[in-house]
Every structure is written in C-alpha cells, then in structure tokens.
Amino acid sequence: MTAVQIDDEGATISVGVPACECGGMNGHHRMCAVGFSEIKAEYDSVVAERDDLQSIVDKVRDIAVWTDPARCGGEPCIRGTRVFANSVTRMIPDFTDEQICEFWPTVQPWQVAILRALGSS
C-alpha cells in the first residue's frame, strides 16, 4: 500500500492506495492516479460541506449577535442591545435563560437560546 496525503488548511488525510507489482517504476499507475482523484474529490466535497455548515452557523449567530464598529468599540453585542455577547455566553453554563434575561432585561430568551445552542462557535 502507498500512502497518499492531501493537505488543506493544516489537515492531512492518509489513505492507502494499492501499489502495483512494479513498485512504481514503470509510470503506468493510472489506477493509482484515478484512486487519488477520487479521494481528492471526496476530500474536496467534505471541505465544501464543512464550509457550508459554518456559513449556516454564522447566519444563525448573526440573528442573535451584531457587530457595529460604531458601537461598543466594535465588540459583538446581542442584537438590538449594547450587551456584550461575551458577557452573556460566560453566564450560560451557570444560569438559566430566564436568569440571564432578568440580569440583562434588554436580552430576549430566544437570543440566549441561540447562543446556548451554538456553544462557543
């Protein structure tokens, strides 16, 4: 077996590809090249899917959080407020959504729920 490595953004995938009898000396490894192309296509598909999922997560987060350079020094805030998103996310492990909303009256329970669901992403 010959190892094939594909690097993208620091990630490496090692895949075994069958080696032919000549040990790679005759340059006729079309089967190996086709195998590599299929592996590379599958890898590219996984990377694209990961990027699509990250885009969805970003869009969901943007429903609850906004960043405006003219407000709060550009720090991410809960949308429609000047409450730092980081202040809310630090409370999530120790408080219920209702308790957080009591502490920050301008923050809505659905905004806290989104941040809780997204975790630290």
Buried (B, 14 or more C-beta within 10 A) or exposed (E): EBEBEBEEEEEEBEBEBEEBEEEEEEEEBEEBEEBBEEBBEEBEEEBEEEEEEEEEBEEBBEEBBBEEEEEBEEBBBBBEBEBBBEBBBEBBEEBEBEEBBEEBEEBBEEBBEBBBEBEEE
